[in-house]
Amino acid sequence: MRYFAWALGVLGLLLVIPAAVEAQVGSGRAVQLEQNSPNPFNPETTIPFTLTPELWEIENPVVSLRIYNVLAQLVAIPVLPGTGERFENIELEWNGTGRYEAFWNGKVLDTGREAASGVYVYQIIVNGRAEGSKKMTVIK
């Protein structure tokens, strides 16, 4: 019972804090993380995000995407569609629109097992700084 209460507390923080941060920052953000599609999903999903041109003024942004469970444990790192390269410190080049997508096959990192049904949180990190997070649901 104690672990269940702890897990609910962590889930509450993961869901409330990103919303509060987004409310403070407003819509003028350089990074806009969008809702995964489809949500809920089974077994695959796409995570779209947009980077504004200002991020390329000095150098190409380095981007990471991570997916966590409600216990804040790393579950997966999505991949760049077409290349299969993990979204872990990828240096992105300007594509003319600033809109990019990541793909998750619904499998747990390095195991090949399908992720359990439930709520997950995905986070985008740009140039070493967490820029936003959203929740997604897996239903089987």
N, CA, C and O atoms as a GROMACS GRO file, in nm:
protein
  560
    1MET      N    1   0.082  -0.119   0.000
    1MET     CA    2   0.000   0.000   0.000
    1MET      C    3   0.087   0.127   0.000
    1MET      O    4   0.055   0.226  -0.065
    2ARG      N    5   0.197   0.121   0.073
    2ARG     CA    6   0.286   0.235   0.081
    2ARG      C    7   0.344   0.268  -0.057
    2ARG      O    8   0.358   0.385  -0.092
    3TYR      N    9   0.379   0.164  -0.135
    3TYR     CA   10   0.436   0.186  -0.267
    3TYR      C   11   0.332   0.242  -0.363
    3TYR      O   12   0.364   0.324  -0.449
    4PHE      N   13   0.208   0.198  -0.348
    4PHE     CA   14   0.101   0.247  -0.432
    4PHE      C   15   0.081   0.397  -0.408
    4PHE      O   16   0.066   0.474  -0.503
    5ALA      N   17   0.080   0.437  -0.283
    5ALA     CA   18   0.064   0.579  -0.250
    5ALA      C   19   0.182   0.660  -0.303
    5ALA      O   20   0.163   0.771  -0.353
    6TRP      N   21   0.302   0.606  -0.294
    6TRP     CA   22   0.420   0.674  -0.347
    6TRP      C   23   0.409   0.690  -0.498
    6TRP      O   24   0.439   0.797  -0.552
    7ALA      N   25   0.367   0.583  -0.566
    7ALA     CA   26   0.353   0.588  -0.712
    7ALA      C   27   0.250   0.692  -0.753
    7ALA      O   28   0.270   0.765  -0.850
    8LEU      N   29   0.139   0.700  -0.681
    8LEU     CA   30   0.038   0.800  -0.713
    8LEU      C   31   0.093   0.941  -0.692
    8LEU      O   32   0.062   1.032  -0.770
    9GLY      N   33   0.173   0.961  -0.589
    9GLY     CA   34   0.233   1.091  -0.564
    9GLY      C   35   0.327   1.131  -0.677
    9GLY      O   36   0.324   1.245  -0.722
   10VAL      N   37   0.410   1.037  -0.723
   10VAL     CA   38   0.503   1.064  -0.832
   10VAL      C   39   0.426   1.095  -0.960
   10VAL      O   40   0.460   1.189  -1.032
   11LEU      N   41   0.321   1.017  -0.988
   11LEU     CA   42   0.240   1.041  -1.107
   11LEU      C   43   0.178   1.180  -1.101
   11LEU      O   44   0.176   1.252  -1.201
   12GLY      N   45   0.130   1.219  -0.985
   12GLY     CA   46   0.072   1.352  -0.969
   12GLY      C   47   0.173   1.460  -1.001
   12GLY      O   48   0.140   1.557  -1.069
   13LEU      N   49   0.296   1.446  -0.953
   13LEU     CA   50   0.400   1.544  -0.981
   13LEU      C   51   0.434   1.549  -1.129
   13LEU      O   52   0.451   1.657  -1.186
   14LEU      N   53   0.443   1.431  -1.192
   14LEU     CA   54   0.478   1.425  -1.334
   14LEU      C   55   0.371   1.490  -1.420
   14LEU      O   56   0.402   1.546  -1.526
   15LEU      N   57   0.246   1.484  -1.376
   15LEU     CA   58   0.138   1.540  -1.456
   15LEU      C   59   0.114   1.688  -1.427
   15LEU      O   60   0.073   1.762  -1.517
   16VAL      N   61   0.138   1.733  -1.305
   16VAL     CA   62   0.109   1.870  -1.267
   16VAL      C   63   0.223   1.965  -1.300
   16VAL      O   64   0.198   2.074  -1.352
   17ILE      N   65   0.346   1.927  -1.272
   17ILE     CA   66   0.460   2.017  -1.292
   17ILE      C   67   0.476   2.060  -1.437
   17ILE      O   68   0.494   2.180  -1.462
   18PRO      N   69   0.471   1.968  -1.538
   18PRO     CA   70   0.487   2.015  -1.676
   18PRO      C   71   0.379   2.115  -1.715
   18PRO      O   72   0.408   2.210  -1.787
   19ALA      N   73   0.255   2.095  -1.669
   19ALA     CA   74   0.147   2.188  -1.702
   19ALA      C   75   0.174   2.324  -1.641
   19ALA      O   76   0.150   2.427  -1.704
   20ALA      N   77   0.224   2.326  -1.519
   20ALA     CA   78   0.254   2.453  -1.453
   20ALA      C   79   0.368   2.525  -1.524
   20ALA      O   80   0.363   2.647  -1.540
   21VAL      N   81   0.470   2.451  -1.566
   21VAL     CA   82   0.583   2.512  -1.636
   21VAL      C   83   0.537   2.568  -1.769
   21VAL      O   84   0.576   2.680  -1.805
   22GLU      N   85   0.454   2.494  -1.844
   22GLU     CA   86   0.406   2.543  -1.972
   22GLU      C   87   0.321   2.668  -1.955
   22GLU      O   88   0.327   2.758  -2.038
   23ALA      N   89   0.242   2.674  -1.848
   23ALA     CA   90   0.159   2.790  -1.822
   23ALA      C   91   0.246   2.913  -1.794
   23ALA      O   92   0.210   3.024  -1.836
   24GLN      N   93   0.358   2.896  -1.726
   24GLN     CA   94   0.446   3.008  -1.696
   24GLN      C   95   0.519   3.057  -1.820
   24GLN      O   96   0.534   3.177  -1.840
   25VAL      N   97   0.563   2.964  -1.902
   25VAL     CA   98   0.644   3.000  -2.017
   25VAL      C   99   0.559   3.060  -2.129
   25VAL      O  100   0.602   3.153  -2.197
   26GLY      N  101   0.439   3.008  -2.148
   26GLY     CA  102   0.350   3.060  -2.251
   26GLY      C  103   0.377   2.997  -2.386
   26GLY      O  104   0.448   2.896  -2.396
   27SER      N  105   0.319   3.057  -2.490
   27SER     CA  106   0.327   2.997  -2.623
   27SER      C  107   0.449   3.042  -2.702
   27SER      O  108   0.468   2.995  -2.814
   28GLY      N  109   0.532   3.131  -2.649
   28GLY     CA  110   0.648   3.179  -2.720
   28GLY      C  111   0.770   3.091  -2.702
   28GLY      O  112   0.882   3.141  -2.706
   29ARG      N  113   0.749   2.963  -2.681
   29ARG     CA  114   0.860   2.872  -2.654
   29ARG      C  115   0.935   2.837  -2.782
   29ARG      O  116   0.878   2.834  -2.891
   30ALA      N  117   1.064   2.811  -2.766
   30ALA     CA  118   1.146   2.769  -2.878
   30ALA      C  119   1.124   2.622  -2.911
   30ALA      O  120   1.155   2.578  -3.022
   31VAL      N  121   1.071   2.545  -2.814
   31VAL     CA  122   1.045   2.403  -2.832
   31VAL      C  123   0.899   2.379  -2.799
   31VAL      O  124   0.852   2.415  -2.691
   32GLN      N  125   0.826   2.318  -2.891
   32GLN     CA  126   0.686   2.286  -2.868
   32GLN      C  127   0.667   2.136  -2.882
   32GLN      O  128   0.667   2.082  -2.993
   33LEU      N  129   0.652   2.069  -2.769
   33LEU     CA  130   0.628   1.926  -2.767
   33LEU      C  131   0.478   1.904  -2.782
   33LEU      O  132   0.398   1.962  -2.710
   34GLU      N  133   0.441   1.819  -2.876
   34GLU     CA  134   0.300   1.796  -2.905
   34GLU      C  135   0.255   1.660  -2.850
   34GLU      O  136   0.337   1.578  -2.809
   35GLN      N  137   0.124   1.639  -2.851
   35GLN     CA  138   0.068   1.514  -2.801
   35GLN      C  139   0.098   1.401  -2.898
   35GLN      O  140   0.088   1.417  -3.020
   36ASN      N  141   0.135   1.285  -2.842
   36ASN     CA  142   0.161   1.170  -2.928
   36ASN      C  143   0.032   1.128  -2.998
   36ASN      O  144  -0.078   1.160  -2.953
   37SER      N  145   0.048   1.058  -3.109
   37SER     CA  146  -0.067   1.016  -3.187
   37SER      C  147  -0.043   0.874  -3.238
   37SER      O  148   0.066   0.848  -3.289
   38PRO      N  149  -0.136   0.784  -3.228
   38PRO     CA  150  -0.261   0.797  -3.154
   38PRO      C  151  -0.237   0.788  -3.003
   38PRO      O  152  -0.136   0.733  -2.959
   39ASN      N  153  -0.330   0.842  -2.927
   39ASN     CA  154  -0.323   0.836  -2.781
   39ASN      C  155  -0.466   0.818  -2.730
   39ASN      O  156  -0.547   0.909  -2.749
   40PRO      N  157  -0.501   0.709  -2.667
   40PRO     CA  158  -0.414   0.597  -2.629
   40PRO      C  159  -0.373   0.517  -2.752
   40PRO      O  160  -0.435   0.524  -2.858
   41PHE      N  161  -0.265   0.441  -2.734
   41PHE     CA  162  -0.214   0.365  -2.848
   41PHE      C  163  -0.183   0.221  -2.811
   41PHE      O  164  -0.168   0.187  -2.694
   42ASN      N  165  -0.175   0.139  -2.912
   42ASN     CA  166  -0.132   0.000  -2.905
   42ASN      C  167  -0.105  -0.045  -3.046
   42ASN      O  168  -0.199  -0.047  -3.126
   43PRO      N  169   0.014  -0.082  -3.083
   43PRO     CA  170   0.136  -0.090  -3.007
   43PRO      C  171   0.236   0.019  -3.040
   43PRO      O  172   0.344   0.022  -2.981
   44GLU      N  173   0.204   0.110  -3.137
   44GLU     CA  174   0.304   0.208  -3.181
   44GLU      C  175   0.248   0.349  -3.175
   44GLU      O  176   0.127   0.369  -3.184
   45THR      N  177   0.338   0.448  -3.160
   45THR     CA  178   0.294   0.586  -3.156
   45THR      C  179   0.401   0.679  -3.214
   45THR      O  180   0.519   0.643  -3.222
   46THR      N  181   0.358   0.797  -3.253
   46THR     CA  182   0.446   0.900  -3.306
   46THR      C  183   0.440   1.020  -3.213
   46THR      O  184   0.332   1.059  -3.167
   47ILE      N  185   0.556   1.080  -3.186
   47ILE     CA  186   0.565   1.196  -3.099
   47ILE      C  187   0.616   1.314  -3.182
   47ILE      O  188   0.734   1.320  -3.215
   48PRO      N  189   0.528   1.409  -3.216
   48PRO     CA  190   0.572   1.525  -3.293
   48PRO      C  191   0.620   1.639  -3.203
   48PRO      O  192   0.574   1.654  -3.090
   49PHE      N  193   0.713   1.717  -3.254
   49PHE     CA  194   0.760   1.837  -3.183
   49PHE      C  195   0.811   1.937  -3.285
   49PHE      O  196   0.847   1.902  -3.397
   50THR      N  197   0.813   2.064  -3.243
   50THR     CA  198   0.857   2.172  -3.330
   50THR      C  199   0.967   2.250  -3.260
   50THR      O  200   0.957   2.282  -3.141
   51LEU      N  201   1.072   2.281  -3.335
   51LEU     CA  202   1.182   2.365  -3.287
   51LEU      C  203   1.182   2.492  -3.371
   51LEU      O  204   1.183   2.484  -3.494
   52THR      N  205   1.182   2.608  -3.306
   52THR     CA  206   1.178   2.734  -3.381
   52THR      C  207   1.315   2.764  -3.442
   52THR      O  208   1.417   2.714  -3.394
   53PRO      N  209   1.318   2.846  -3.547
   53PRO     CA  210   1.445   2.877  -3.616
   53PRO      C  211   1.551   2.939  -3.526
   53PRO      O  212   1.670   2.926  -3.554
   54GLU      N  213   1.511   3.005  -3.416
   54GLU     CA  214   1.607   3.068  -3.327
   54GLU      C  215   1.708   2.969  -3.269
   54GLU      O  216   1.820   3.006  -3.234
   55LEU      N  217   1.668   2.843  -3.258
   55LEU     CA  218   1.758   2.742  -3.202
   55LEU      C  219   1.880   2.717  -3.291
   55LEU      O  220   1.980   2.663  -3.244
   56TRP      N  221   1.872   2.753  -3.417
   56TRP     CA  222   1.982   2.728  -3.510
   56TRP      C  223   2.073   2.849  -3.526
   56TRP      O  224   2.165   2.844  -3.608
   57GLU      N  225   2.052   2.956  -3.452
   57GLU     CA  226   2.132   3.077  -3.470
   57GLU      C  227   2.280   3.057  -3.439
   57GLU      O  228   2.365   3.115  -3.506
   58ILE      N  229   2.312   2.975  -3.339
   58ILE     CA  230   2.452   2.953  -3.301
   58ILE      C  231   2.503   2.820  -3.355
   58ILE      O  232   2.609   2.814  -3.418
   59GLU      N  233   2.427   2.713  -3.331
   59GLU     CA  234   2.466   2.580  -3.377
   59GLU      C  235   2.343   2.492  -3.386
   59GLU      O  236   2.236   2.531  -3.338
   60ASN      N  237   2.356   2.375  -3.445
   60ASN     CA  238   2.245   2.282  -3.454
   60ASN      C  239   2.207   2.232  -3.315
   60ASN      O  240   2.295   2.195  -3.237
   61PRO      N  241   2.077   2.231  -3.282
   61PRO     CA  242   2.036   2.183  -3.150
   61PRO      C  243   2.058   2.033  -3.135
   61PRO      O  244   2.044   1.957  -3.231
   62VAL      N  245   2.092   1.992  -3.014
   62VAL     CA  246   2.109   1.851  -2.981
   62VAL      C  247   1.986   1.810  -2.902
   62VAL      O  248   1.955   1.868  -2.798
   63VAL      N  249   1.915   1.708  -2.952
   63VAL     CA  250   1.784   1.671  -2.897
   63VAL      C  251   1.785   1.528  -2.846
   63VAL      O  252   1.842   1.438  -2.908
   64SER      N  253   1.719   1.509  -2.731
   64SER     CA  254   1.695   1.376  -2.675
   64SER      C  255   1.547   1.367  -2.638
   64SER      O  256   1.488   1.465  -2.593
   65LEU      N  257   1.490   1.250  -2.657
   65LEU     CA  258   1.354   1.221  -2.613
   65LEU      C  259   1.359   1.096  -2.528
   65LEU      O  260   1.427   0.999  -2.562
   66ARG      N  261   1.288   1.099  -2.416
   66ARG     CA  262   1.287   0.983  -2.325
   66ARG      C  263   1.145   0.956  -2.279
   66ARG      O  264   1.064   1.048  -2.263
   67ILE      N  265   1.117   0.829  -2.257
   67ILE     CA  266   0.985   0.788  -2.208
   67ILE      C  267   1.003   0.720  -2.073
   67ILE      O  268   1.086   0.630  -2.058
   68TYR      N  269   0.924   0.765  -1.975
   68TYR     CA  270   0.932   0.716  -1.838
   68TYR      C  271   0.799   0.657  -1.794
   68TYR      O  272   0.693   0.695  -1.844
   69ASN      N  273   0.806   0.561  -1.700
   69ASN     CA  274   0.684   0.511  -1.639
   69ASN      C  275   0.647   0.601  -1.521
   69ASN      O  276   0.715   0.700  -1.495
   70VAL      N  277   0.538   0.566  -1.449
   70VAL     CA  278   0.492   0.652  -1.339
   70VAL      C  279   0.586   0.648  -1.220
   70VAL      O  280   0.573   0.730  -1.129
   71LEU      N  281   0.681   0.556  -1.217
   71LEU     CA  282   0.781   0.551  -1.111
   71LEU      C  283   0.907   0.628  -1.151
   71LEU      O  284   1.010   0.618  -1.083
   72ALA      N  285   0.898   0.703  -1.260
   72ALA     CA  286   1.009   0.782  -1.312
   72ALA      C  287   1.127   0.697  -1.356
   72ALA      O  288   1.242   0.741  -1.350
   73GLN      N  289   1.100   0.573  -1.400
   73GLN     CA  290   1.204   0.484  -1.452
   73GLN      C  291   1.205   0.496  -1.604
   73GLN      O  292   1.100   0.497  -1.668
   74LEU      N  293   1.324   0.504  -1.662
   74LEU     CA  294   1.337   0.512  -1.807
   74LEU      C  295   1.284   0.383  -1.869
   74LEU      O  296   1.327   0.274  -1.834
   75VAL      N  297   1.189   0.397  -1.962
   75VAL     CA  298   1.127   0.282  -2.027
   75VAL      C  299   1.178   0.268  -2.170
   75VAL      O  300   1.205   0.157  -2.216
   76ALA      N  301   1.191   0.381  -2.241
   76ALA     CA  302   1.228   0.374  -2.382
   76ALA      C  303   1.288   0.505  -2.430
   76ALA      O  304   1.270   0.610  -2.368
   77ILE      N  305   1.358   0.496  -2.541
   77ILE     CA  306   1.407   0.612  -2.614
   77ILE      C  307   1.354   0.597  -2.756
   77ILE      O  308   1.395   0.506  -2.828
   78PRO      N  309   1.263   0.686  -2.798
   78PRO     CA  310   1.208   0.675  -2.934
   78PRO      C  311   1.318   0.688  -3.040
   78PRO      O  312   1.431   0.726  -3.009
   79VAL      N  313   1.283   0.656  -3.162
   79VAL     CA  314   1.380   0.662  -3.272
   79VAL      C  315   1.338   0.764  -3.375
   79VAL      O  316   1.222   0.805  -3.381
   80LEU      N  317   1.434   0.805  -3.456
   80LEU     CA  318   1.411   0.895  -3.568
   80LEU      C  319   1.357   0.812  -3.684
   80LEU      O  320   1.426   0.721  -3.730
   81PRO      N  321   1.235   0.840  -3.732
   81PRO     CA  322   1.179   0.761  -3.842
   81PRO      C  323   1.270   0.765  -3.965
   81PRO      O  324   1.330   0.868  -3.996
   82GLY      N  325   1.279   0.654  -4.031
   82GLY     CA  326   1.361   0.645  -4.152
   82GLY      C  327   1.501   0.594  -4.125
   82GLY      O  328   1.554   0.515  -4.203
   83THR      N  329   1.563   0.638  -4.015
   83THR     CA  330   1.699   0.594  -3.986
   83THR      C  331   1.704   0.490  -3.875
   83THR      O  332   1.795   0.407  -3.870
   84GLY      N  333   1.606   0.493  -3.785
   84GLY     CA  334   1.607   0.402  -3.671
   84GLY      C  335   1.704   0.444  -3.562
   84GLY      O  336   1.722   0.372  -3.464
   85GLU      N  337   1.766   0.562  -3.578
   85GLU     CA  338   1.861   0.612  -3.480
   85GLU      C  339   1.785   0.659  -3.355
   85GLU      O  340   1.685   0.730  -3.365
   86ARG      N  341   1.834   0.617  -3.238
   86ARG     CA  342   1.771   0.658  -3.113
   86ARG      C  343   1.779   0.810  -3.096
   86ARG      O  344   1.880   0.872  -3.129
   87PHE      N  345   1.671   0.867  -3.043
   87PHE     CA  346   1.668   1.010  -3.013
   87PHE      C  347   1.743   1.036  -2.884
   87PHE      O  348   1.684   1.078  -2.784
   88GLU      N  349   1.871   1.013  -2.888
   88GLU     CA  350   1.958   1.034  -2.773
   88GLU      C  351   2.073   1.121  -2.820
   88GLU      O  352   2.165   1.072  -2.886
   89ASN      N  353   2.069   1.248  -2.787
   89ASN     CA  354   2.172   1.344  -2.827
   89ASN      C  355   2.193   1.349  -2.978
   89ASN      O  356   2.305   1.343  -3.027
   90ILE      N  357   2.082   1.359  -3.050
   90ILE     CA  358   2.088   1.372  -3.196
   90ILE      C  359   2.101   1.520  -3.232
   90ILE      O  360   2.022   1.603  -3.186
   91GLU      N  361   2.199   1.552  -3.314
   91GLU     CA  362   2.215   1.688  -3.362
   91GLU      C  363   2.127   1.704  -3.486
   91GLU      O  364   2.156   1.648  -3.591
   92LEU      N  365   2.020   1.782  -3.472
   92LEU     CA  366   1.926   1.799  -3.581
   92LEU      C  367   1.969   1.913  -3.672
   92LEU      O  368   2.025   2.013  -3.627
   93GLU      N  369   1.942   1.896  -3.799
   93GLU     CA  370   1.968   2.002  -3.897
   93GLU      C  371   1.835   2.063  -3.936
   93GLU      O  372   1.732   1.996  -3.936
   94TRP      N  373   1.837   2.190  -3.971
   94TRP     CA  374   1.716   2.261  -4.010
   94TRP      C  375   1.656   2.193  -4.132
   94TRP      O  376   1.724   2.172  -4.232
   95ASN      N  377   1.527   2.160  -4.124
   95ASN     CA  378   1.460   2.091  -4.234
   95ASN      C  379   1.366   2.183  -4.312
   95ASN      O  380   1.292   2.137  -4.400
   96GLY      N  381   1.368   2.310  -4.281
   96GLY     CA  382   1.283   2.405  -4.352
   96GLY      C  383   1.154   2.439  -4.280
   96GLY      O  384   1.095   2.544  -4.305
   97THR      N  385   1.110   2.351  -4.189
   97THR     CA  386   0.986   2.376  -4.116
   97THR      C  387   1.007   2.379  -3.965
   97THR      O  388   0.932   2.446  -3.893
   98GLY      N  389   1.106   2.308  -3.916
   98GLY     CA  390   1.129   2.296  -3.772
   98GLY      C  391   1.044   2.190  -3.707
   98GLY      O  392   1.053   2.168  -3.586
   99ARG      N  393   0.960   2.123  -3.785
   99ARG     CA  394   0.872   2.017  -3.731
   99ARG      C  395   0.940   1.881  -3.751
   99ARG      O  396   0.986   1.848  -3.860
  100TYR      N  397   0.943   1.804  -3.642
  100TYR     CA  398   1.008   1.673  -3.643
  100TYR      C  399   0.918   1.572  -3.575
  100TYR      O  400   0.822   1.609  -3.507
  101GLU      N  401   0.948   1.444  -3.594
  101GLU     CA  402   0.873   1.338  -3.530
  101GLU      C  403   0.967   1.232  -3.477
  101GLU      O  404   1.074   1.207  -3.533
  102ALA      N  405   0.925   1.172  -3.367
  102ALA     CA  406   0.995   1.056  -3.313
  102ALA      C  407   0.896   0.940  -3.314
  102ALA      O  408   0.774   0.963  -3.311
  103PHE      N  409   0.946   0.819  -3.318
  103PHE     CA  410   0.861   0.700  -3.325
  103PHE      C  411   0.896   0.606  -3.211
  103PHE      O  412   1.013   0.582  -3.183
  104TRP      N  413   0.792   0.552  -3.145
  104TRP     CA  414   0.812   0.450  -3.042
  104TRP      C  415   0.728   0.329  -3.078
  104TRP      O  416   0.608   0.341  -3.103
  105ASN      N  417   0.793   0.213  -3.082
  105ASN     CA  418   0.724   0.089  -3.118
  105ASN      C  419   0.652   0.024  -3.000
  105ASN      O  420   0.597  -0.085  -3.014
  106GLY      N  421   0.652   0.088  -2.885
  106GLY     CA  422   0.581   0.035  -2.769
  106GLY      C  423   0.658  -0.070  -2.692
  106GLY      O  424   0.603  -0.137  -2.605
  107LYS      N  425   0.786  -0.085  -2.723
  107LYS     CA  426   0.868  -0.187  -2.657
  107LYS      C  427   0.958  -0.123  -2.551
  107LYS      O  428   1.000  -0.007  -2.563
  108VAL      N  429   0.987  -0.202  -2.448
  108VAL     CA  430   1.075  -0.157  -2.340
  108VAL      C  431   1.219  -0.157  -2.391
  108VAL      O  432   1.260  -0.247  -2.463
  109LEU      N  433   1.293  -0.057  -2.352
  109LEU     CA  434   1.430  -0.035  -2.395
  109LEU      C  435   1.517  -0.160  -2.383
  109LEU      O  436   1.526  -0.219  -2.275
  110ASP      N  437   1.580  -0.199  -2.492
  110ASP     CA  438   1.678  -0.309  -2.498
  110ASP      C  439   1.625  -0.446  -2.454
  110ASP      O  440   1.705  -0.534  -2.423
  111THR      N  441   1.492  -0.465  -2.451
  111THR     CA  442   1.440  -0.596  -2.411
  111THR      C  443   1.355  -0.662  -2.517
  111THR      O  444   1.350  -0.785  -2.525
  112GLY      N  445   1.288  -0.583  -2.599
  112GLY     CA  446   1.197  -0.638  -2.698
  112GLY      C  447   1.060  -0.670  -2.640
  112GLY      O  448   0.969  -0.708  -2.715
  113ARG      N  449   1.042  -0.654  -2.508
  113ARG     CA  450   0.912  -0.677  -2.445
  113ARG      C  451   0.821  -0.558  -2.470
  113ARG      O  452   0.867  -0.443  -2.476
  114GLU      N  453   0.692  -0.586  -2.486
  114GLU     CA  454   0.596  -0.477  -2.501
  114GLU      C  455   0.576  -0.407  -2.367
  114GLU      O  456   0.573  -0.472  -2.262
  115ALA      N  457   0.562  -0.276  -2.370
  115ALA     CA  458   0.535  -0.199  -2.249
  115ALA      C  459   0.396  -0.234  -2.197
  115ALA      O  460   0.304  -0.259  -2.275
  116ALA      N  461   0.382  -0.236  -2.066
  116ALA     CA  462   0.254  -0.268  -2.003
  116ALA      C  463   0.153  -0.156  -2.028
  116ALA      O  464   0.191  -0.041  -2.052
  117SER      N  465   0.028  -0.189  -2.021
  117SER     CA  466  -0.077  -0.087  -2.028
  117SER      C  467  -0.060   0.011  -1.913
  117SER      O  468  -0.022  -0.028  -1.803
  118GLY      N  469  -0.088   0.137  -1.938
  118GLY     CA  470  -0.077   0.236  -1.833
  118GLY      C  471  -0.040   0.372  -1.886
  118GLY      O  472  -0.041   0.397  -2.007
  119VAL      N  473  -0.008   0.461  -1.794
  119VAL     CA  474   0.028   0.599  -1.827
  119VAL      C  475   0.180   0.612  -1.827
  119VAL      O  476   0.248   0.562  -1.738
  120TYR      N  477   0.232   0.680  -1.928
  120TYR     CA  478   0.375   0.706  -1.941
  120TYR      C  479   0.394   0.856  -1.963
  120TYR      O  480   0.301   0.926  -2.005
  121VAL      N  481   0.512   0.903  -1.935
  121VAL     CA  482   0.546   1.044  -1.956
  121VAL      C  483   0.664   1.050  -2.051
  121VAL      O  484   0.764   0.980  -2.032
  122TYR      N  485   0.654   1.134  -2.153
  122TYR     CA  486   0.768   1.154  -2.242
  122TYR      C  487   0.820   1.296  -2.226
  122TYR      O  488   0.743   1.391  -2.205
  123GLN      N  489   0.951   1.309  -2.237
  123GLN     CA  490   1.019   1.435  -2.210
  123GLN      C  491   1.115   1.466  -2.324
  123GLN      O  492   1.182   1.377  -2.376
  124ILE      N  493   1.121   1.594  -2.360
  124ILE     CA  494   1.216   1.638  -2.462
  124ILE      C  495   1.324   1.721  -2.395
  124ILE      O  496   1.296   1.806  -2.310
  125ILE      N  497   1.448   1.695  -2.435
  125ILE     CA  498   1.563   1.766  -2.382
  125ILE      C  499   1.637   1.826  -2.502
  125ILE      O  500   1.674   1.754  -2.595
  126VAL      N  501   1.658   1.958  -2.499
  126VAL     CA  502   1.725   2.027  -2.609
  126VAL      C  503   1.847   2.099  -2.552
  126VAL      O  504   1.836   2.180  -2.460
  127ASN      N  505   1.962   2.069  -2.609
  127ASN     CA  506   2.089   2.128  -2.564
  127ASN      C  507   2.110   2.110  -2.414
  127ASN      O  508   2.155   2.201  -2.344
  128GLY      N  509   2.076   1.991  -2.365
  128GLY     CA  510   2.099   1.955  -2.225
  128GLY      C  511   1.997   2.009  -2.127
  128GLY      O  512   2.014   1.994  -2.006
  129ARG      N  513   1.892   2.073  -2.177
  129ARG     CA  514   1.792   2.134  -2.089
  129ARG      C  515   1.654   2.073  -2.117
  129ARG      O  516   1.609   2.070  -2.231
  130ALA      N  517   1.586   2.026  -2.011
  130ALA     CA  518   1.451   1.972  -2.026
  130ALA      C  519   1.359   2.085  -2.070
  130ALA      O  520   1.350   2.189  -2.004
  131GLU      N  521   1.291   2.065  -2.181
  131GLU     CA  522   1.207   2.170  -2.239
  131GLU      C  523   1.058   2.143  -2.228
  131GLU      O  524   0.978   2.231  -2.259
  132GLY      N  525   1.018   2.024  -2.186
  132GLY     CA  526   0.876   1.995  -2.174
  132GLY      C  527   0.852   1.847  -2.162
  132GLY      O  528   0.938   1.765  -2.194
  133SER      N  529   0.732   1.814  -2.117
  133SER     CA  530   0.692   1.674  -2.107
  133SER      C  531   0.542   1.665  -2.122
  133SER      O  532   0.469   1.761  -2.097
  134LYS      N  533   0.497   1.548  -2.162
  134LYS     CA  534   0.354   1.520  -2.178
  134LYS      C  535   0.330   1.376  -2.137
  134LYS      O  536   0.423   1.295  -2.130
  135LYS      N  537   0.205   1.345  -2.110
  135LYS     CA  538   0.171   1.208  -2.074
  135LYS      C  539   0.105   1.138  -2.194
  135LYS      O  540   0.045   1.202  -2.280
  136MET      N  541   0.119   1.007  -2.196
  136MET     CA  542   0.054   0.926  -2.297
  136MET      C  543   0.002   0.799  -2.230
  136MET      O  544   0.047   0.761  -2.121
  137THR      N  545  -0.092   0.734  -2.296
  137THR     CA  546  -0.154   0.615  -2.241
  137THR      C  547  -0.136   0.498  -2.337
  137THR      O  548  -0.154   0.512  -2.458
  138VAL      N  549  -0.100   0.382  -2.281
  138VAL     CA  550  -0.090   0.258  -2.357
  138VAL      C  551  -0.207   0.171  -2.311
  138VAL      O  552  -0.223   0.145  -2.192
  139ILE      N  553  -0.288   0.125  -2.406
  139ILE     CA  554  -0.400   0.035  -2.374
  139ILE      C  555  -0.385  -0.089  -2.461
  139ILE      O  556  -0.363  -0.081  -2.582
  140LYS      N  557  -0.399  -0.204  -2.395
  140LYS     CA  558  -0.390  -0.331  -2.470
  140LYS      C  559  -0.522  -0.401  -2.468
  140LYS      O  560  -0.536  -0.509  -2.526
   0.00000   0.00000   0.00000
